[in-house]
Amino acid sequence: MTVLVLTGSARRDSYTRVLGESLVAALPGAVLAPRLTELPYFDQDLEAAAPAEVQALRAQVEQADAVVVITPEYNGTIPGLLGNAIDWLSRPYAAGALRGKPVVTVAASPGAVGGARAIVSLRTVLANAGAVLVGPPVTVDAVNERLAGDALQELLAELIAVVEQPGLAA
Ligand SMILES: Cc1cc2nc3c(=O)[nH]c(=O)nc-3n(C[C@H](O)[C@H](O)[C@H](O)COP(=O)(O)O)c2cc1C
């Protein structure tokens, strides 16, 4: 099973990026998508002849059996960077790469509620883009304390159990 992992932060030492890298290292068949900073701003005038970076991401999503999206929480929602990527992947209308794609949603924050608000936004926009939301929403509090040692192994086991649930790639 090919699993594409998308992370929603531009920050160099991003916790969500580190979590995505760790998941890819631990999950056979998982691939980390390029940083979303590679994508231009969505422009409806460009969607029919999308820039190469967008076409490459579309192809990665289309070829994946499932996608894992790991988002930070910005002002109670998802970062614009991630929203921009989802906008690209939602188009062309009714034929975007996310349509019918099984997607596992994860939010992570150094804070105490683990991106509980961001994950609601994430699931809303993904569902509107036609994705099939699978598994429970996963929120990770105090993520900065969970990226090494036993805490990381426990977190990865939790994520992998969600990704590997029967029928995900069906
Ligand atoms: C513009 C901005 C808004 C933020 N808003 C929230 C928020 O609403 N809830 C939260 O838990 N953390 C918030 N944070 C803190 C982020 O959780 C923290 O910066 C985190 O490290 C971002 O994820 P990253 O490490 O993957 O870049 C915010 C950070 C920024 C820069």
The ligand as an SDF file (V2000), in Angstrom:
LIG
                    3D

 31 33  0  0  0  0  0  0  0  0999 V2000
    0.1770   32.2770   13.0220 C   0  0  0  0  0  0  0  0  0  0  0  0
    0.1780   31.2480   14.1160 C   0  0  0  0  0  0  0  0  0  0  0  0
   -1.0020   30.9090   14.7340 C   0  0  0  0  0  0  0  0  0  0  0  0
   -1.0310   29.9080   15.7150 C   0  0  0  0  0  0  0  0  0  0  0  0
   -2.2280   29.5460   16.2660 N   0  0  0  0  0  0  0  0  0  0  0  0
   -2.2730   28.4520   17.0760 C   0  0  0  0  0  0  0  0  0  0  0  0
   -3.5300   27.9270   17.5070 C   0  0  0  0  0  0  0  0  0  0  0  0
   -4.5970   28.4300   17.1780 O   0  0  0  0  0  0  0  0  0  0  0  0
   -3.5300   26.8160   18.2890 N   0  0  0  0  0  0  0  0  0  0  0  0
   -2.3490   26.1910   18.6580 C   0  0  0  0  0  0  0  0  0  0  0  0
   -2.4120   25.1740   19.3500 O   0  0  0  0  0  0  0  0  0  0  0  0
   -1.1440   26.6730   18.2640 N   0  0  0  0  0  0  0  0  0  0  0  0
   -1.0880   27.7850   17.4950 C   0  0  0  0  0  0  0  0  0  0  0  0
    0.1220   28.2640   17.0600 N   0  0  0  0  0  0  0  0  0  0  0  0
    1.3450   27.6390   17.5280 C   0  0  0  0  0  0  0  0  0  0  0  0
    1.6960   26.4470   16.6500 C   0  0  0  0  0  0  0  0  0  0  0  0
    1.0170   25.3090   17.1430 O   0  0  0  0  0  0  0  0  0  0  0  0
    3.2210   26.2070   16.7070 C   0  0  0  0  0  0  0  0  0  0  0  0
    3.8970   27.3230   16.1630 O   0  0  0  0  0  0  0  0  0  0  0  0
    3.6160   24.9330   15.9790 C   0  0  0  0  0  0  0  0  0  0  0  0
    4.9870   24.6890   16.2450 O   0  0  0  0  0  0  0  0  0  0  0  0
    3.3520   25.0260   14.4810 C   0  0  0  0  0  0  0  0  0  0  0  0
    3.5530   23.7820   13.8600 O   0  0  0  0  0  0  0  0  0  0  0  0
    4.9420   23.3780   13.2030 P   0  0  0  0  0  0  0  0  0  0  0  0
    5.8960   23.1210   14.3590 O   0  0  0  0  0  0  0  0  0  0  0  0
    4.6770   22.1310   12.4200 O   0  0  0  0  0  0  0  0  0  0  0  0
    5.4230   24.5060   12.3600 O   0  0  0  0  0  0  0  0  0  0  0  0
    0.1800   29.2710   16.0970 C   0  0  0  0  0  0  0  0  0  0  0  0
    1.3700   29.6390   15.4530 C   0  0  0  0  0  0  0  0  0  0  0  0
    1.3770   30.5940   14.4840 C   0  0  0  0  0  0  0  0  0  0  0  0
    2.6880   30.9370   13.8000 C   0  0  0  0  0  0  0  0  0  0  0  0
  1  2  1  0
  2  3  1  0
  2 30  2  0
  3  4  2  0
  4  5  1  0
  4 28  1  0
  5  6  2  0
  6  7  1  0
  6 13  1  0
  7  8  2  0
  7  9  1  0
  9 10  1  0
 10 11  2  0
 10 12  1  0
 12 13  2  0
 13 14  1  0
 14 15  1  0
 14 28  1  0
 15 16  1  0
 16 17  1  0
 16 18  1  0
 18 19  1  0
 18 20  1  0
 20 21  1  0
 20 22  1  0
 22 23  1  0
 23 24  1  0
 24 25  2  0
 24 26  1  0
 24 27  1  0
 28 29  2  0
 29 30  1  0
 30 31  1  0
M  END
$$$$
